[in-house]
Amino acid sequence: MKQKKLVIFGADDFAQLARFYFDADSEYSVCGFVVDPKYRKEESFNGLPLISSDELESRFPAAGYDMFIAIAYTHLNEVREQKYHEFRNKGYNLATYISSKATCWHEGNEFGDNVFIFEDNTIQPYVHIGADTVLWSGNHIGHHASIGNHVFIASHAVLSGHTVVGDNSFIGVNATVNDHIIIAPRNVIGSGALITRDTEPDSIYKARWTDKYEKDVKDSRFFYS
């Protein structure tokens, strides 16, 4: 029987997936989910108790439960970052998950807390992955790469050796970053983009600009309106 207990912040697809992976492939047993009060519409989620954050410390105290914050890249990871600091300040240990089906050299690598690394990622030696960062499935992270805090990397991206990724950046599906390139903080690297030179902060880089892509970026999940 697993000795470590976990509560997940969130109640959407990512939270459901996080519960699956932690239960199936970690030392943790997931005991419940938590959301902010205005988002609590039901008593349960995914077969477990769903509580509001104002109940958290009485129902799942930090002395007995670790936490994982399962929020995707909303507002360029800022929502996840806010919750990261909120729950750390309340004394919660934030769990990191690295899939047993990822190819990852642990010796020489560094991983922050509240990191989630899905299956089929290849992480070469001497890589640093900062706190509160998500690597979806199938990415290649080259040797001596450094990924900052509060980053989200979608599937099948390639970060070559000695790449640096700044805090609060998003890297899309099938993006490629050449070796020794610096991705500045708060960048959006679009799906299929090829980055061959250092980028500027607060910028968007895309494979091809379309009206739909422009609308998605302006409307959305990347930036506050």
N, C-alpha and C positions, 0 to 999 in steps of 0.2 A: 504494500500500500504506500502511495506517495505521501511524503511527509510535508512537502511545501505546498502552501495554499495560495491561490492567485485570484484576484478580482480584476475584471477588464473594464476599462472606461470606454463606453461606446455601445451602440446597439444597432449596427448595420452590417453590411456584408463583411467588412474588414474585421469587425469584432467577432462575428460568427466563425470566420476563417481562423482568427487567432485562437479562439477556444479549441477548434479542431486540432491545430498543430500543437498547442501546449499540452492538451490532454494525450495526444497520440505519440508525442515525440519529445518529451521533456520531463524534468523532475517535478513539474507542477501539476496539481489538480485544480482546475478552474471551478470556483464556488459561486460566482455570481457576476452580474454586470451592473454598472452604475452610469447614470447620465445626469446632466443638469436637470433641475426640477421641471422646467418648461417642456422638456422632451420626453418625460416619463408618461407614456400613455397606457401602459399595460403593467401588470404585476410581475410578468416574467418575460424572458427572452431566451430563445434557443433552449427551452426546458429548464432554465435556472432563474433564481430570483433576479428581478430588475429593480434597483432601488435608485432614489435620487441622491445627489451628491451631499445634500444636507443631512442624510442619514448615514453616510459612509463610515464615519469614525465610530459610531455606536454599533453598527451591524458588522463591519469588517475592519476592525482597528489595525493600525499599522504594526502593532506588536505581534499580530498573528497572521497577517496577510501581506503579500507583495502585490504589486499592481502592474498592469501593462496598459498603456494608452493607445487604443486602436482607432486613431483618426488618420485619414489619408492626407492629401496635400492641400486641403482647403486653405484658401488665402495664402498660398505659397508657404504652407506648413506652419503658419503663425498660430492657428488654433491649437494644433498639437503642441507647439512650443509653450503656449500659455498654460495648458493643462500640465505639461511636464514640470514647469516651475511650481505651479500651485500644489501638486501632490508631493513633490519632493520637499517643499517647505512644510508640509504636514507630517513629514517623517516617513513617508512610504518608500520602501526600496522598489525601484522600477526594474522589472525583469527584462532580460535580453534573451531572445530566441535565435538560435542558429540551427537551421535544419541539419539533421544527420545525413541528408541526401545532398547537401552542398559539399563542394570540394573546397575545403578551407584548411589552410595551415595555421593552426592556433599558435604555435611557437613563433615568436617574432612579430605577431600581429597584435593590434590593440582594438578593443571594442568598447564603446560607451554603454551606458544603461539605456533602457527602453529602445534598443535596437531590434529590428526584426528582419531576418534574412531567410528568404524562402528557398525552396529546393532548386538544384541545378545551377546555383551561382558558383562560379570559380573565383576564388579569392587567393591570389598568389602571396608569397611571403612578403613580410615587412610592409603590410598595409595597415593604415590607421582609419578606423571608421568611428566618427564622433557620435555623441549622444543623440538619441531620439531620431535615428535615421532608419529608413525602410529601403530594403533592396527586394523588389519583387523577383519573380523567378527568372533564371536563365541569363544572368549578366556575367560579364567578364571584368574583373577588377585586377589590373596589372600590378606587378611588383612595385613596391615603394610608393603606391598611390596614397593620397590623403583625402578622405571625404569628411567634410565638416559636420557640424551639428544641425539637426532639424532638416535633413535632406530627404528627398524621395526620388528613387531611381526606379523607373518602370522596367518592363521586361526586355531582355536581349540587347541591352546597351553594352558598348565596349568602352572601357576606360583603360587606356594604355598605360605603360609604366611611367611612374613619377608624375602622374596627373594629380592636380589639386582641384577639389570641388569646394567652393565657398558655402558658407552657412545659408540655410533656407532656400536652396536651389531645387529645381525640378528637372530631371532628365528623362525624356520621353522614350517610347519604344523604338528600338533599333537605332538609336543615336550612337555616333562614334566620336570619341575624343582622342586625338593623337597624343603621342607621348610628350611629356614635359609641358603640357598645356595647363594653364590656370583658368578655371571657371570661376568667375567672380561671384561674390555673394548675391543672392536673390535673383539668380538667372533662371529663365525658362529655356531649356534646350528642347526644341520640338522633335516630334517623331521623325526619325530618319535623317536628322541633321548631322552634318560632318563638320567638326570643329577643328580647325588647323592652326588657329592662333589664339592668344589669350583674349578673354572677353572682358566687357565692361560691366560694372555693377548695375543691378536693376534693369536688365536688358533681356530681350527675347531674341532667340536665334532659331531659325526654322529652315527646313529643307526647301520648302516652296510656300510662298505667301498666297493665300486664297482669301476670298471674301468670307467664307465660312470660318476659316481658321481665325481671322481677325475678329469676327463676331464672338467666337467661342472664348477667346482670350479676354476680350473686353467685358463680356457678360458675366464672367464666371467665377469659377472656383479658384482662379489664380490670384486675383487682386480684389481689394475692396473697391466698390464703386464710389 
